[in-house]
Amino acid sequence: MELIEIGKIVSSVGLKGQIKVYHYTDYKERFEELGEITVDGDVYKIDAVRYAKRQPVLSLHGIDSREKADKLRGKSVCITQKQLRILPEDTYYVRDLKGCSVIDEKRGMLGTISDVIQNSSHDLYEVETESKNKILIPAVAEFVKKVDIAEKHIEVSLIEGFTDED
């Protein structure tokens, strides 16, 4: 069973064993929809979710003391493939985008996506070129023309001056 990391436990909260999670999702309320999570190979039922400074604070079944919660600090929070949300059209998981080839309609092969940088206005695809340079491409329809996750390639149309080679 493949596990997908969606966060990391950063601290215990209070005396009753709650944990604070630094989440990797753009939808922190996701924890309210999950019935359970996996931490260090153990499955825990989520009894309650609240928020502290936009970070989820979870009450996990069987974790009822600060000492037990402290033992989970630094551990990854994971879900199974079955627990992944179905995303809206033209929305992708970062894990599916990483490693995709990026092909410009004029320049040909640019490189592969090494990371996706998320910000408030739009995501940026970080593309590592064959010469190990980095190009940031805004993930907007003006530049990104086609995404084919099954074939692991993305077609783009960049304006002149976008890369060092221009």
C-alpha positions in Angstrom: 0.0 0.0 0.0 1.5 3.3 -1.1 1.4 6.1 1.5 1.3 9.8 0.5 2.9 12.2 2.9 0.6 15.2 3.5 2.2 16.8 6.5 4.5 16.5 9.5 3.8 16.6 13.2 5.5 19.7 14.6 4.4 19.7 18.3 2.1 18.4 21.0 -0.6 20.8 22.1 -2.0 20.9 25.6 -2.0 18.0 28.1 -4.6 15.7 26.5 -2.3 14.6 23.6 -3.3 16.8 20.7 -0.8 17.2 17.9 -0.2 20.2 15.6 0.4 19.3 11.9 2.4 21.3 9.4 0.3 20.4 6.3 1.5 20.2 2.7 -1.9 20.7 1.2 -3.6 23.9 0.0 -6.8 22.7 1.6 -6.1 22.5 5.4 -9.8 21.5 6.0 -8.9 18.2 4.4 -8.1 16.8 7.8 -11.8 17.2 8.7 -12.8 14.9 5.9 -10.3 12.2 6.7 -11.4 9.5 9.1 -7.8 8.3 9.8 -4.2 9.0 9.1 -1.0 6.9 9.2 1.9 8.0 11.3 5.1 6.0 11.4 3.3 2.9 10.1 0.5 3.1 12.7 -3.1 4.0 11.7 -4.9 6.5 13.9 -8.5 7.5 13.9 -9.0 11.2 13.9 -11.4 12.1 16.8 -11.4 15.9 16.4 -9.9 18.7 14.4 -9.4 22.4 15.3 -7.0 25.1 14.1 -4.3 27.1 15.7 -2.8 29.8 13.5 -4.1 28.0 10.4 -2.4 24.8 11.3 -4.6 21.7 12.0 -4.5 20.4 15.6 -5.7 16.8 15.7 -7.0 14.6 18.5 -6.0 11.1 17.6 -7.7 8.0 19.1 -5.3 6.4 21.6 -3.1 9.5 21.9 -4.4 10.9 25.2 -1.4 12.4 26.9 1.3 15.0 26.2 3.9 12.3 26.6 2.3 10.1 23.8 1.9 13.1 21.6 5.5 14.1 22.1 6.7 10.7 20.8 5.1 11.6 17.4 6.9 14.9 17.0 8.8 15.1 13.7 6.9 12.1 12.2 5.3 12.2 8.8 1.5 12.3 8.4 0.4 10.1 5.6 -2.8 8.9 3.8 -3.4 6.1 1.3 -4.0 6.5 -2.4 -7.7 5.8 -1.8 -7.9 8.8 0.5 -6.7 11.3 -2.2 -9.3 13.8 -3.2 -10.6 13.9 -6.8 -9.2 17.2 -8.1 -11.1 19.6 -10.3 -10.2 19.7 -14.0 -6.8 21.3 -14.8 -5.7 20.8 -11.2 -2.9 18.3 -10.4 -1.0 16.9 -7.5 2.5 18.2 -7.1 3.8 14.6 -6.9 2.3 13.9 -10.3 3.9 17.0 -11.9 7.4 16.4 -10.6 9.5 14.7 -13.2 7.3 15.7 -16.1 9.2 16.8 -19.2 8.6 20.4 -20.3 8.5 21.1 -24.0 8.3 24.6 -25.5 6.5 24.8 -28.9 9.4 26.9 -30.3 12.5 25.8 -28.3 11.8 22.1 -27.9 12.7 20.3 -24.7 13.4 22.7 -21.8 13.9 20.2 -19.0 11.9 18.5 -16.2 9.8 19.8 -13.4 11.8 19.6 -10.2 9.4 21.4 -7.9 6.1 23.3 -7.8 6.2 26.6 -5.8 2.8 27.6 -4.5 1.9 31.2 -3.9 -1.3 33.1 -3.5 -1.8 34.2 -7.1 -0.7 31.0 -9.0 1.7 28.1 -8.8 5.2 28.3 -10.5 6.7 25.2 -12.2 10.4 25.0 -11.4 12.0 23.4 -14.4 15.6 22.1 -14.2 17.3 22.3 -17.6 19.9 19.9 -18.9 22.5 22.5 -18.0 21.2 22.4 -14.4 19.8 25.9 -14.7 16.3 26.7 -13.2 13.4 28.3 -15.0 10.2 29.3 -13.3 7.1 29.0 -15.4 3.8 30.5 -14.1 1.2 27.7 -14.2 -1.3 29.8 -16.1 -3.1 29.1 -19.4 -1.1 31.9 -21.1 2.0 29.7 -20.9 0.9 26.1 -20.1 -0.9 24.7 -23.1 -1.2 21.0 -22.3 -0.6 18.8 -19.3 -0.5 15.1 -19.9 0.2 13.3 -16.5 -0.1 9.9 -18.1 2.7 10.6 -20.6 4.6 12.7 -18.0 5.0 15.8 -20.3 3.8 19.4 -20.3 3.6 21.6 -23.4 4.3 25.3 -22.9 4.5 28.4 -25.1 6.9 30.9 -23.6 7.4 34.4 -24.7 10.8 35.6 -26.0 13.3 36.5 -23.3 11.8 33.9 -20.9 14.9 31.8 -20.8 18.6 32.5 -20.7 18.9 31.0 -24.2 16.7 33.7 -25.8 
